[in-house]
Amino acid sequence: MLTYFMYGLQMLTSLEPYFGYPNGASHSTHNLFSALWDIFPPNGKLVSIHEIFIGRSTNNIVEYSTMVELLSDSISHGIC
């Protein structure tokens, strides 16, 4: 069984909102986690999409790690 979580994050640059969507998945039987995130500008074209395999962890660690990675990626694109 896979468990998914997803949040929406609005980031502003030059008074235009960018949208970041972190998402994580876990396989509860083996306690394995992965995370992915994407960033969209106001026009809806994809700016960035990345994913990482976290391995054995907890749901809270995966949620936090995904948000940190999303913010780091947005900083590298000059969004935040």
mmCIF file of the N, C-alpha and C atoms, coordinates in Angstrom:
data_MODEL
# 
_entry.id   MODEL 
# 
loop_
_atom_site.group_PDB 
_atom_site.id 
_atom_site.type_symbol 
_atom_site.label_atom_id 
_atom_site.label_alt_id 
_atom_site.label_comp_id 
_atom_site.label_asym_id 
_atom_site.label_entity_id 
_atom_site.label_seq_id 
_atom_site.pdbx_PDB_ins_code 
_atom_site.Cartn_x 
_atom_site.Cartn_y 
_atom_site.Cartn_z 
_atom_site.occupancy 
_atom_site.B_iso_or_equiv 
_atom_site.pdbx_formal_charge 
_atom_site.auth_seq_id 
_atom_site.auth_comp_id 
_atom_site.auth_asym_id 
_atom_site.auth_atom_id 
_atom_site.pdbx_PDB_model_num 
ATOM 1   N N  . MET A 1 1  ? 0.837  -1.172 0.000   1.00 0.00 ? 1  MET A N  1 
ATOM 2   C CA . MET A 1 1  ? 0.000  0.000  0.000   1.00 0.00 ? 1  MET A CA 1 
ATOM 3   C C  . MET A 1 1  ? 0.883  1.237  0.000   1.00 0.00 ? 1  MET A C  1 
ATOM 4   N N  . LEU A 1 2  ? 0.593  2.179  -0.877  1.00 0.00 ? 2  LEU A N  1 
ATOM 5   C CA . LEU A 1 2  ? 1.324  3.438  -0.932  1.00 0.00 ? 2  LEU A CA 1 
ATOM 6   C C  . LEU A 1 2  ? 0.504  4.532  -0.282  1.00 0.00 ? 2  LEU A C  1 
ATOM 7   N N  . THR A 1 3  ? 1.184  5.405  0.422   1.00 0.00 ? 3  THR A N  1 
ATOM 8   C CA . THR A 1 3  ? 0.551  6.554  1.038   1.00 0.00 ? 3  THR A CA 1 
ATOM 9   C C  . THR A 1 3  ? 1.132  7.804  0.412   1.00 0.00 ? 3  THR A C  1 
ATOM 10  N N  . TYR A 1 4  ? 0.298  8.743  0.029   1.00 0.00 ? 4  TYR A N  1 
ATOM 11  C CA . TYR A 1 4  ? 0.744  9.981  -0.605  1.00 0.00 ? 4  TYR A CA 1 
ATOM 12  C C  . TYR A 1 4  ? 0.349  11.170 0.254   1.00 0.00 ? 4  TYR A C  1 
ATOM 13  N N  . PHE A 1 5  ? 1.177  12.185 0.248   1.00 0.00 ? 5  PHE A N  1 
ATOM 14  C CA . PHE A 1 5  ? 0.792  13.456 0.842   1.00 0.00 ? 5  PHE A CA 1 
ATOM 15  C C  . PHE A 1 5  ? 1.206  14.559 -0.112  1.00 0.00 ? 5  PHE A C  1 
ATOM 16  N N  . MET A 1 6  ? 0.427  15.633 -0.147  1.00 0.00 ? 6  MET A N  1 
ATOM 17  C CA . MET A 1 6  ? 0.706  16.716 -1.083  1.00 0.00 ? 6  MET A CA 1 
ATOM 18  C C  . MET A 1 6  ? 0.251  18.034 -0.488  1.00 0.00 ? 6  MET A C  1 
ATOM 19  N N  . TYR A 1 7  ? 1.056  19.057 -0.653  1.00 0.00 ? 7  TYR A N  1 
ATOM 20  C CA . TYR A 1 7  ? 0.744  20.398 -0.188  1.00 0.00 ? 7  TYR A CA 1 
ATOM 21  C C  . TYR A 1 7  ? 0.963  21.355 -1.340  1.00 0.00 ? 7  TYR A C  1 
ATOM 22  N N  . GLY A 1 8  ? 0.359  22.494 -1.271  1.00 0.00 ? 8  GLY A N  1 
ATOM 23  C CA . GLY A 1 8  ? 0.615  23.553 -2.236  1.00 0.00 ? 8  GLY A CA 1 
ATOM 24  C C  . GLY A 1 8  ? 1.372  24.667 -1.540  1.00 0.00 ? 8  GLY A C  1 
ATOM 25  N N  . LEU A 1 9  ? 2.362  25.222 -2.178  1.00 0.00 ? 9  LEU A N  1 
ATOM 26  C CA . LEU A 1 9  ? 3.159  26.291 -1.614  1.00 0.00 ? 9  LEU A CA 1 
ATOM 27  C C  . LEU A 1 9  ? 3.213  27.416 -2.632  1.00 0.00 ? 9  LEU A C  1 
ATOM 28  N N  . GLN A 1 10 ? 2.830  28.607 -2.219  1.00 0.00 ? 10 GLN A N  1 
ATOM 29  C CA . GLN A 1 10 ? 2.857  29.745 -3.130  1.00 0.00 ? 10 GLN A CA 1 
ATOM 30  C C  . GLN A 1 10 ? 4.095  30.576 -2.829  1.00 0.00 ? 10 GLN A C  1 
ATOM 31  N N  . MET A 1 11 ? 4.906  30.831 -3.846  1.00 0.00 ? 11 MET A N  1 
ATOM 32  C CA . MET A 1 11 ? 6.124  31.607 -3.716  1.00 0.00 ? 11 MET A CA 1 
ATOM 33  C C  . MET A 1 11 ? 5.992  32.853 -4.574  1.00 0.00 ? 11 MET A C  1 
ATOM 34  N N  . LEU A 1 12 ? 6.500  33.967 -4.096  1.00 0.00 ? 12 LEU A N  1 
ATOM 35  C CA . LEU A 1 12 ? 6.376  35.220 -4.837  1.00 0.00 ? 12 LEU A CA 1 
ATOM 36  C C  . LEU A 1 12 ? 7.731  35.686 -5.347  1.00 0.00 ? 12 LEU A C  1 
ATOM 37  N N  . THR A 1 13 ? 7.761  36.144 -6.581  1.00 0.00 ? 13 THR A N  1 
ATOM 38  C CA . THR A 1 13 ? 8.919  36.803 -7.142  1.00 0.00 ? 13 THR A CA 1 
ATOM 39  C C  . THR A 1 13 ? 8.401  37.853 -8.105  1.00 0.00 ? 13 THR A C  1 
ATOM 40  N N  . SER A 1 14 ? 8.897  39.038 -8.012  1.00 0.00 ? 14 SER A N  1 
ATOM 41  C CA . SER A 1 14 ? 8.451  40.146 -8.860  1.00 0.00 ? 14 SER A CA 1 
ATOM 42  C C  . SER A 1 14 ? 6.932  40.284 -8.830  1.00 0.00 ? 14 SER A C  1 
ATOM 43  N N  . LEU A 1 15 ? 6.345  40.050 -7.677  1.00 0.00 ? 15 LEU A N  1 
ATOM 44  C CA . LEU A 1 15 ? 4.902  40.146 -7.464  1.00 0.00 ? 15 LEU A CA 1 
ATOM 45  C C  . LEU A 1 15 ? 4.102  39.149 -8.294  1.00 0.00 ? 15 LEU A C  1 
ATOM 46  N N  . GLU A 1 16 ? 4.750  38.136 -8.837  1.00 0.00 ? 16 GLU A N  1 
ATOM 47  C CA . GLU A 1 16 ? 4.050  37.072 -9.548  1.00 0.00 ? 16 GLU A CA 1 
ATOM 48  C C  . GLU A 1 16 ? 4.141  35.802 -8.707  1.00 0.00 ? 16 GLU A C  1 
ATOM 49  N N  . PRO A 1 17 ? 3.030  35.144 -8.469  1.00 0.00 ? 17 PRO A N  1 
ATOM 50  C CA . PRO A 1 17 ? 3.082  33.935 -7.646  1.00 0.00 ? 17 PRO A CA 1 
ATOM 51  C C  . PRO A 1 17 ? 3.608  32.725 -8.429  1.00 0.00 ? 17 PRO A C  1 
ATOM 52  N N  . TYR A 1 18 ? 4.534  32.022 -7.838  1.00 0.00 ? 18 TYR A N  1 
ATOM 53  C CA . TYR A 1 18 ? 4.982  30.732 -8.343  1.00 0.00 ? 18 TYR A CA 1 
ATOM 54  C C  . TYR A 1 18 ? 4.397  29.678 -7.412  1.00 0.00 ? 18 TYR A C  1 
ATOM 55  N N  . PHE A 1 19 ? 4.123  28.514 -7.944  1.00 0.00 ? 19 PHE A N  1 
ATOM 56  C CA . PHE A 1 19 ? 3.500  27.471 -7.144  1.00 0.00 ? 19 PHE A CA 1 
ATOM 57  C C  . PHE A 1 19 ? 4.420  26.259 -7.077  1.00 0.00 ? 19 PHE A C  1 
ATOM 58  N N  . GLY A 1 20 ? 4.656  25.794 -5.865  1.00 0.00 ? 20 GLY A N  1 
ATOM 59  C CA . GLY A 1 20 ? 5.467  24.612 -5.651  1.00 0.00 ? 20 GLY A CA 1 
ATOM 60  C C  . GLY A 1 20 ? 4.613  23.526 -5.027  1.00 0.00 ? 20 GLY A C  1 
ATOM 61  N N  . TYR A 1 21 ? 4.760  22.323 -5.508  1.00 0.00 ? 21 TYR A N  1 
ATOM 62  C CA . TYR A 1 21 ? 3.976  21.198 -5.019  1.00 0.00 ? 21 TYR A CA 1 
ATOM 63  C C  . TYR A 1 21 ? 4.895  20.074 -4.551  1.00 0.00 ? 21 TYR A C  1 
ATOM 64  N N  . PRO A 1 22 ? 5.142  19.992 -3.254  1.00 0.00 ? 22 PRO A N  1 
ATOM 65  C CA . PRO A 1 22 ? 5.910  18.863 -2.733  1.00 0.00 ? 22 PRO A CA 1 
ATOM 66  C C  . PRO A 1 22 ? 4.997  17.648 -2.584  1.00 0.00 ? 22 PRO A C  1 
ATOM 67  N N  . ASN A 1 23 ? 5.540  16.475 -2.796  1.00 0.00 ? 23 ASN A N  1 
ATOM 68  C CA . ASN A 1 23 ? 4.758  15.253 -2.704  1.00 0.00 ? 23 ASN A CA 1 
ATOM 69  C C  . ASN A 1 23 ? 5.663  14.133 -2.223  1.00 0.00 ? 23 ASN A C  1 
ATOM 70  N N  . GLY A 1 24 ? 5.174  13.300 -1.344  1.00 0.00 ? 24 GLY A N  1 
ATOM 71  C CA . GLY A 1 24 ? 5.948  12.176 -0.843  1.00 0.00 ? 24 GLY A CA 1 
ATOM 72  C C  . GLY A 1 24 ? 5.145  10.898 -0.934  1.00 0.00 ? 24 GLY A C  1 
ATOM 73  N N  . ALA A 1 25 ? 5.840  9.797  -0.981  1.00 0.00 ? 25 ALA A N  1 
ATOM 74  C CA . ALA A 1 25 ? 5.182  8.495  -1.043  1.00 0.00 ? 25 ALA A CA 1 
ATOM 75  C C  . ALA A 1 25 ? 5.913  7.535  -0.127  1.00 0.00 ? 25 ALA A C  1 
ATOM 76  N N  . SER A 1 26 ? 5.152  6.663  0.501   1.00 0.00 ? 26 SER A N  1 
ATOM 77  C CA . SER A 1 26 ? 5.769  5.667  1.371   1.00 0.00 ? 26 SER A CA 1 
ATOM 78  C C  . SER A 1 26 ? 5.182  4.295  1.082   1.00 0.00 ? 26 SER A C  1 
ATOM 79  N N  . HIS A 1 27 ? 6.004  3.311  1.265   1.00 0.00 ? 27 HIS A N  1 
ATOM 80  C CA . HIS A 1 27 ? 5.549  1.927  1.183   1.00 0.00 ? 27 HIS A CA 1 
ATOM 81  C C  . HIS A 1 27 ? 5.546  1.428  2.616   1.00 0.00 ? 27 HIS A C  1 
ATOM 82  N N  . SER A 1 28 ? 4.365  1.383  3.228   1.00 0.00 ? 28 SER A N  1 
ATOM 83  C CA . SER A 1 28 ? 4.260  1.150  4.666   1.00 0.00 ? 28 SER A CA 1 
ATOM 84  C C  . SER A 1 28 ? 4.812  -0.204 5.108   1.00 0.00 ? 28 SER A C  1 
ATOM 85  N N  . THR A 1 29 ? 4.784  -1.187 4.244   1.00 0.00 ? 29 THR A N  1 
ATOM 86  C CA . THR A 1 29 ? 5.270  -2.513 4.632   1.00 0.00 ? 29 THR A CA 1 
ATOM 87  C C  . THR A 1 29 ? 6.774  -2.507 4.874   1.00 0.00 ? 29 THR A C  1 
ATOM 88  N N  . HIS A 1 30 ? 7.509  -1.797 4.036   1.00 0.00 ? 30 HIS A N  1 
ATOM 89  C CA . HIS A 1 30 ? 8.964  -1.777 4.144   1.00 0.00 ? 30 HIS A CA 1 
ATOM 90  C C  . HIS A 1 30 ? 9.499  -0.470 4.715   1.00 0.00 ? 30 HIS A C  1 
ATOM 91  N N  . ASN A 1 31 ? 8.614  0.483  5.009   1.00 0.00 ? 31 ASN A N  1 
ATOM 92  C CA . ASN A 1 31 ? 9.004  1.773  5.575   1.00 0.00 ? 31 ASN A CA 1 
ATOM 93  C C  . ASN A 1 31 ? 9.996  2.501  4.663   1.00 0.00 ? 31 ASN A C  1 
ATOM 94  N N  . LEU A 1 32 ? 9.782  2.444  3.356   1.00 0.00 ? 32 LEU A N  1 
ATOM 95  C CA . LEU A 1 32 ? 10.630 3.119  2.380   1.00 0.00 ? 32 LEU A CA 1 
ATOM 96  C C  . LEU A 1 32 ? 9.914  4.366  1.868   1.00 0.00 ? 32 LEU A C  1 
ATOM 97  N N  . PHE A 1 33 ? 10.661 5.462  1.741   1.00 0.00 ? 33 PHE A N  1 
ATOM 98  C CA . PHE A 1 33 ? 10.067 6.728  1.366   1.00 0.00 ? 33 PHE A CA 1 
ATOM 99  C C  . PHE A 1 33 ? 10.784 7.354  0.181   1.00 0.00 ? 33 PHE A C  1 
ATOM 100 N N  . SER A 1 34 ? 10.032 8.087  -0.614  1.00 0.00 ? 34 SER A N  1 
ATOM 101 C CA . SER A 1 34 ? 10.595 8.901  -1.691  1.00 0.00 ? 34 SER A CA 1 
ATOM 102 C C  . SER A 1 34 ? 9.833  10.220 -1.714  1.00 0.00 ? 34 SER A C  1 
ATOM 103 N N  . ALA A 1 35 ? 10.430 11.202 -2.347  1.00 0.00 ? 35 ALA A N  1 
ATOM 104 C CA . ALA A 1 35 ? 9.815  12.525 -2.398  1.00 0.00 ? 35 ALA A CA 1 
ATOM 105 C C  . ALA A 1 35 ? 10.020 13.125 -3.773  1.00 0.00 ? 35 ALA A C  1 
ATOM 106 N N  . LEU A 1 36 ? 9.075  13.947 -4.198  1.00 0.00 ? 36 LEU A N  1 
ATOM 107 C CA . LEU A 1 36 ? 9.228  14.693 -5.441  1.00 0.00 ? 36 LEU A CA 1 
ATOM 108 C C  . LEU A 1 36 ? 8.568  16.044 -5.280  1.00 0.00 ? 36 LEU A C  1 
ATOM 109 N N  . TRP A 1 37 ? 8.988  16.984 -6.094  1.00 0.00 ? 37 TRP A N  1 
ATOM 110 C CA . TRP A 1 37 ? 8.417  18.326 -6.063  1.00 0.00 ? 37 TRP A CA 1 
ATOM 111 C C  . TRP A 1 37 ? 8.514  18.926 -7.443  1.00 0.00 ? 37 TRP A C  1 
ATOM 112 N N  . ASP A 1 38 ? 7.618  19.876 -7.699  1.00 0.00 ? 38 ASP A N  1 
ATOM 113 C CA . ASP A 1 38 ? 7.662  20.610 -8.957  1.00 0.00 ? 38 ASP A CA 1 
ATOM 114 C C  . ASP A 1 38 ? 7.310  22.066 -8.690  1.00 0.00 ? 38 ASP A C  1 
ATOM 115 N N  . ILE A 1 39 ? 7.745  22.927 -9.605  1.00 0.00 ? 39 ILE A N  1 
ATOM 116 C CA . ILE A 1 39 ? 7.538  24.363 -9.487  1.00 0.00 ? 39 ILE A CA 1 
ATOM 117 C C  . ILE A 1 39 ? 6.937  24.876 -10.792 1.00 0.00 ? 39 ILE A C  1 
ATOM 118 N N  . PHE A 1 40 ? 5.863  25.662 -10.657 1.00 0.00 ? 40 PHE A N  1 
ATOM 119 C CA . PHE A 1 40 ? 5.176  26.241 -11.805 1.00 0.00 ? 40 PHE A CA 1 
ATOM 120 C C  . PHE A 1 40 ? 5.104  27.759 -11.670 1.00 0.00 ? 40 PHE A C  1 
ATOM 121 N N  . PRO A 1 41 ? 5.331  28.509 -12.760 1.00 0.00 ? 41 PRO A N  1 
ATOM 122 C CA . PRO A 1 41 ? 5.129  29.954 -12.745 1.00 0.00 ? 41 PRO A CA 1 
ATOM 123 C C  . PRO A 1 41 ? 3.653  30.269 -13.011 1.00 0.00 ? 41 PRO A C  1 
ATOM 124 N N  . PRO A 1 42 ? 3.284  31.546 -13.006 1.00 0.00 ? 42 PRO A N  1 
ATOM 125 C CA . PRO A 1 42 ? 1.879  31.904 -13.258 1.00 0.00 ? 42 PRO A CA 1 
ATOM 126 C C  . PRO A 1 42 ? 1.339  31.431 -14.601 1.00 0.00 ? 42 PRO A C  1 
ATOM 127 N N  . ASN A 1 43 ? 2.195  31.307 -15.623 1.00 0.00 ? 43 ASN A N  1 
ATOM 128 C CA . ASN A 1 43 ? 1.696  30.878 -16.933 1.00 0.00 ? 43 ASN A CA 1 
ATOM 129 C C  . ASN A 1 43 ? 1.468  29.372 -17.017 1.00 0.00 ? 43 ASN A C  1 
ATOM 130 N N  . GLY A 1 44 ? 1.832  28.633 -15.977 1.00 0.00 ? 44 GLY A N  1 
ATOM 131 C CA . GLY A 1 44 ? 1.543  27.204 -15.914 1.00 0.00 ? 44 GLY A CA 1 
ATOM 132 C C  . GLY A 1 44 ? 2.563  26.297 -16.555 1.00 0.00 ? 44 GLY A C  1 
ATOM 133 N N  . LYS A 1 45 ? 3.647  26.848 -17.132 1.00 0.00 ? 45 LYS A N  1 
ATOM 134 C CA . LYS A 1 45 ? 4.681  26.005 -17.729 1.00 0.00 ? 45 LYS A CA 1 
ATOM 135 C C  . LYS A 1 45 ? 5.636  25.529 -16.640 1.00 0.00 ? 45 LYS A C  1 
ATOM 136 N N  . LEU A 1 46 ? 6.024  24.300 -16.710 1.00 0.00 ? 46 LEU A N  1 
ATOM 137 C CA . LEU A 1 46 ? 6.871  23.692 -15.688 1.00 0.00 ? 46 LEU A CA 1 
ATOM 138 C C  . LEU A 1 46 ? 8.247  24.351 -15.649 1.00 0.00 ? 46 LEU A C  1 
ATOM 139 N N  . VAL A 1 47 ? 8.674  24.778 -14.457 1.00 0.00 ? 47 VAL A N  1 
ATOM 140 C CA . VAL A 1 47 ? 9.998  25.354 -14.265 1.00 0.00 ? 47 VAL A CA 1 
ATOM 141 C C  . VAL A 1 47 ? 10.981 24.280 -13.837 1.00 0.00 ? 47 VAL A C  1 
ATOM 142 N N  . SER A 1 48 ? 10.559 23.434 -12.899 1.00 0.00 ? 48 SER A N  1 
ATOM 143 C CA . SER A 1 48 ? 11.468 22.435 -12.346 1.00 0.00 ? 48 SER A CA 1 
ATOM 144 C C  . SER A 1 48 ? 10.669 21.261 -11.795 1.00 0.00 ? 48 SER A C  1 
ATOM 145 N N  . ILE A 1 49 ? 11.239 20.069 -11.932 1.00 0.00 ? 49 ILE A N  1 
ATOM 146 C CA . ILE A 1 49 ? 10.673 18.874 -11.310 1.00 0.00 ? 49 ILE A CA 1 
ATOM 147 C C  . ILE A 1 49 ? 11.844 17.987 -10.894 1.00 0.00 ? 49 ILE A C  1 
ATOM 148 N N  . HIS A 1 50 ? 11.801 17.514 -9.665  1.00 0.00 ? 50 HIS A N  1 
ATOM 149 C CA . HIS A 1 50 ? 12.862 16.657 -9.142  1.00 0.00 ? 50 HIS A CA 1 
ATOM 150 C C  . HIS A 1 50 ? 12.260 15.594 -8.236  1.00 0.00 ? 50 HIS A C  1 
ATOM 151 N N  . GLU A 1 51 ? 13.006 14.537 -8.059  1.00 0.00 ? 51 GLU A N  1 
ATOM 152 C CA . GLU A 1 51 ? 12.599 13.502 -7.122  1.00 0.00 ? 51 GLU A CA 1 
ATOM 153 C C  . GLU A 1 51 ? 13.831 12.907 -6.461  1.00 0.00 ? 51 GLU A C  1 
ATOM 154 N N  . ILE A 1 52 ? 13.644 12.408 -5.242  1.00 0.00 ? 52 ILE A N  1 
ATOM 155 C CA . ILE A 1 52 ? 14.733 11.760 -4.511  1.00 0.00 ? 52 ILE A CA 1 
ATOM 156 C C  . ILE A 1 52 ? 14.187 10.537 -3.788  1.00 0.00 ? 52 ILE A C  1 
ATOM 157 N N  . PHE A 1 53 ? 15.041 9.565  -3.582  1.00 0.00 ? 53 PHE A N  1 
ATOM 158 C CA . PHE A 1 53 ? 14.709 8.403  -2.775  1.00 0.00 ? 53 PHE A CA 1 
ATOM 159 C C  . PHE A 1 53 ? 15.326 8.626  -1.408  1.00 0.00 ? 53 PHE A C  1 
ATOM 160 N N  . ILE A 1 54 ? 14.513 8.598  -0.373  1.00 0.00 ? 54 ILE A N  1 
ATOM 161 C CA . ILE A 1 54 ? 14.989 8.865  0.978   1.00 0.00 ? 54 ILE A CA 1 
ATOM 162 C C  . ILE A 1 54 ? 15.346 7.581  1.705   1.00 0.00 ? 54 ILE A C  1 
ATOM 163 N N  . GLY A 1 55 ? 14.686 6.499  1.395   1.00 0.00 ? 55 GLY A N  1 
ATOM 164 C CA . GLY A 1 55 ? 14.978 5.229  2.066   1.00 0.00 ? 55 GLY A CA 1 
ATOM 165 C C  . GLY A 1 55 ? 14.128 5.059  3.312   1.00 0.00 ? 55 GLY A C  1 
ATOM 166 N N  . ARG A 1 56 ? 14.673 4.371  4.291   1.00 0.00 ? 56 ARG A N  1 
ATOM 167 C CA . ARG A 1 56 ? 13.937 4.147  5.544   1.00 0.00 ? 56 ARG A CA 1 
ATOM 168 C C  . ARG A 1 56 ? 13.897 5.440  6.340   1.00 0.00 ? 56 ARG A C  1 
ATOM 169 N N  . SER A 1 57 ? 12.691 5.807  6.725   1.00 0.00 ? 57 SER A N  1 
ATOM 170 C CA . SER A 1 57 ? 12.512 7.065  7.431   1.00 0.00 ? 57 SER A CA 1 
ATOM 171 C C  . SER A 1 57 ? 11.125 7.071  8.059   1.00 0.00 ? 57 SER A C  1 
ATOM 172 N N  . THR A 1 58 ? 10.724 8.236  8.532   1.00 0.00 ? 58 THR A N  1 
ATOM 173 C CA . THR A 1 58 ? 9.371  8.416  9.039   1.00 0.00 ? 58 THR A CA 1 
ATOM 174 C C  . THR A 1 58 ? 8.638  9.400  8.135   1.00 0.00 ? 58 THR A C  1 
ATOM 175 N N  . ASN A 1 59 ? 7.321  9.405  8.234   1.00 0.00 ? 59 ASN A N  1 
ATOM 176 C CA . ASN A 1 59 ? 6.507  10.285 7.417   1.00 0.00 ? 59 ASN A CA 1 
ATOM 177 C C  . ASN A 1 59 ? 6.859  11.751 7.677   1.00 0.00 ? 59 ASN A C  1 
ATOM 178 N N  . ASN A 1 60 ? 7.072  12.123 8.936   1.00 0.00 ? 60 ASN A N  1 
ATOM 179 C CA . ASN A 1 60 ? 7.394  13.513 9.267   1.00 0.00 ? 60 ASN A CA 1 
ATOM 180 C C  . ASN A 1 60 ? 8.721  13.943 8.668   1.00 0.00 ? 60 ASN A C  1 
ATOM 181 N N  . ILE A 1 61 ? 9.720  13.076 8.690   1.00 0.00 ? 61 ILE A N  1 
ATOM 182 C CA . ILE A 1 61 ? 11.027 13.392 8.117   1.00 0.00 ? 61 ILE A CA 1 
ATOM 183 C C  . ILE A 1 61 ? 10.897 13.611 6.610   1.00 0.00 ? 61 ILE A C  1 
ATOM 184 N N  . VAL A 1 62 ? 10.103 12.775 5.954   1.00 0.00 ? 62 VAL A N  1 
ATOM 185 C CA . VAL A 1 62 ? 9.915  12.897 4.509   1.00 0.00 ? 62 VAL A CA 1 
ATOM 186 C C  . VAL A 1 62 ? 9.204  14.208 4.168   1.00 0.00 ? 62 VAL A C  1 
ATOM 187 N N  . GLU A 1 63 ? 8.167  14.557 4.917   1.00 0.00 ? 63 GLU A N  1 
ATOM 188 C CA . GLU A 1 63 ? 7.469  15.816 4.675   1.00 0.00 ? 63 GLU A CA 1 
ATOM 189 C C  . GLU A 1 63 ? 8.419  16.999 4.838   1.00 0.00 ? 63 GLU A C  1 
ATOM 190 N N  . TYR A 1 64 ? 9.182  17.020 5.896   1.00 0.00 ? 64 TYR A N  1 
ATOM 191 C CA . TYR A 1 64 ? 10.120 18.111 6.144   1.00 0.00 ? 64 TYR A CA 1 
ATOM 192 C C  . TYR A 1 64 ? 11.204 18.153 5.061   1.00 0.00 ? 64 TYR A C  1 
ATOM 193 N N  . SER A 1 65 ? 11.776 17.008 4.725   1.00 0.00 ? 65 SER A N  1 
ATOM 194 C CA . SER A 1 65 ? 12.832 16.941 3.716   1.00 0.00 ? 65 SER A CA 1 
ATOM 195 C C  . SER A 1 65 ? 12.341 17.425 2.363   1.00 0.00 ? 65 SER A C  1 
ATOM 196 N N  . THR A 1 66 ? 11.121 17.078 2.004   1.00 0.00 ? 66 THR A N  1 
ATOM 197 C CA . THR A 1 66 ? 10.563 17.502 0.724   1.00 0.00 ? 66 THR A CA 1 
ATOM 198 C C  . THR A 1 66 ? 10.393 19.022 0.679   1.00 0.00 ? 66 THR A C  1 
ATOM 199 N N  . MET A 1 67 ? 9.923  19.615 1.769   1.00 0.00 ? 67 MET A N  1 
ATOM 200 C CA . MET A 1 67 ? 9.772  21.071 1.812   1.00 0.00 ? 67 MET A CA 1 
ATOM 201 C C  . MET A 1 67 ? 11.129 21.766 1.723   1.00 0.00 ? 67 MET A C  1 
ATOM 202 N N  . VAL A 1 68 ? 12.124 21.244 2.422   1.00 0.00 ? 68 VAL A N  1 
ATOM 203 C CA . VAL A 1 68 ? 13.474 21.827 2.378   1.00 0.00 ? 68 VAL A CA 1 
ATOM 204 C C  . VAL A 1 68 ? 14.029 21.755 0.961   1.00 0.00 ? 68 VAL A C  1 
ATOM 205 N N  . GLU A 1 69 ? 13.881 20.610 0.310   1.00 0.00 ? 69 GLU A N  1 
ATOM 206 C CA . GLU A 1 69 ? 14.373 20.449 -1.061  1.00 0.00 ? 69 GLU A CA 1 
ATOM 207 C C  . GLU A 1 69 ? 13.640 21.363 -2.036  1.00 0.00 ? 69 GLU A C  1 
ATOM 208 N N  . LEU A 1 70 ? 12.333 21.505 -1.874  1.00 0.00 ? 70 LEU A N  1 
ATOM 209 C CA . LEU A 1 70 ? 11.559 22.401 -2.738  1.00 0.00 ? 70 LEU A CA 1 
ATOM 210 C C  . LEU A 1 70 ? 12.028 23.837 -2.575  1.00 0.00 ? 70 LEU A C  1 
ATOM 211 N N  . LEU A 1 71 ? 12.217 24.287 -1.355  1.00 0.00 ? 71 LEU A N  1 
ATOM 212 C CA . LEU A 1 71 ? 12.676 25.655 -1.128  1.00 0.00 ? 71 LEU A CA 1 
ATOM 213 C C  . LEU A 1 71 ? 14.088 25.865 -1.651  1.00 0.00 ? 71 LEU A C  1 
ATOM 214 N N  . SER A 1 72 ? 14.966 24.875 -1.471  1.00 0.00 ? 72 SER A N  1 
ATOM 215 C CA . SER A 1 72 ? 16.332 24.976 -2.007  1.00 0.00 ? 72 SER A CA 1 
ATOM 216 C C  . SER A 1 72 ? 16.315 25.075 -3.520  1.00 0.00 ? 72 SER A C  1 
ATOM 217 N N  . ASP A 1 73 ? 15.472 24.277 -4.156  1.00 0.00 ? 73 ASP A N  1 
ATOM 218 C CA . ASP A 1 73 ? 15.360 24.310 -5.618  1.00 0.00 ? 73 ASP A CA 1 
ATOM 219 C C  . ASP A 1 73 ? 14.808 25.651 -6.092  1.00 0.00 ? 73 ASP A C  1 
ATOM 220 N N  . SER A 1 74 ? 13.828 26.191 -5.387  1.00 0.00 ? 74 SER A N  1 
ATOM 221 C CA . SER A 1 74 ? 13.275 27.476 -5.791  1.00 0.00 ? 74 SER A CA 1 
ATOM 222 C C  . SER A 1 74 ? 14.300 28.600 -5.610  1.00 0.00 ? 74 SER A C  1 
ATOM 223 N N  . ILE A 1 75 ? 15.120 28.524 -4.585  1.00 0.00 ? 75 ILE A N  1 
ATOM 224 C CA . ILE A 1 75 ? 16.185 29.516 -4.395  1.00 0.00 ? 75 ILE A CA 1 
ATOM 225 C C  . ILE A 1 75 ? 17.191 29.415 -5.538  1.00 0.00 ? 75 ILE A C  1 
ATOM 226 N N  . SER A 1 76 ? 17.532 28.205 -5.950  1.00 0.00 ? 76 SER A N  1 
ATOM 227 C CA . SER A 1 76 ? 18.490 28.033 -7.040  1.00 0.00 ? 76 SER A CA 1 
ATOM 228 C C  . SER A 1 76 ? 17.951 28.565 -8.372  1.00 0.00 ? 76 SER A C  1 
ATOM 229 N N  . HIS A 1 77 ? 16.625 28.647 -8.506  1.00 0.00 ? 77 HIS A N  1 
ATOM 230 C CA . HIS A 1 77 ? 16.014 29.225 -9.704  1.00 0.00 ? 77 HIS A CA 1 
ATOM 231 C C  . HIS A 1 77 ? 15.720 30.714 -9.528  1.00 0.00 ? 77 HIS A C  1 
ATOM 232 N N  . GLY A 1 78 ? 16.095 31.288 -8.384  1.00 0.00 ? 78 GLY A N  1 
ATOM 233 C CA . GLY A 1 78 ? 15.881 32.700 -8.143  1.00 0.00 ? 78 GLY A CA 1 
ATOM 234 C C  . GLY A 1 78 ? 14.442 33.081 -7.839  1.00 0.00 ? 78 GLY A C  1 
ATOM 235 N N  . ILE A 1 79 ? 13.665 32.143 -7.352  1.00 0.00 ? 79 ILE A N  1 
ATOM 236 C CA . ILE A 1 79 ? 12.253 32.396 -7.098  1.00 0.00 ? 79 ILE A CA 1 
ATOM 237 C C  . ILE A 1 79 ? 12.024 32.945 -5.690  1.00 0.00 ? 79 ILE A C  1 
ATOM 238 N N  . CYS A 1 80 ? 12.643 32.353 -4.690  1.00 0.00 ? 80 CYS A N  1 
ATOM 239 C CA . CYS A 1 80 ? 12.466 32.811 -3.296  1.00 0.00 ? 80 CYS A CA 1 
ATOM 240 C C  . CYS A 1 80 ? 13.584 33.736 -2.909  1.00 0.00 ? 80 CYS A C  1 
# 
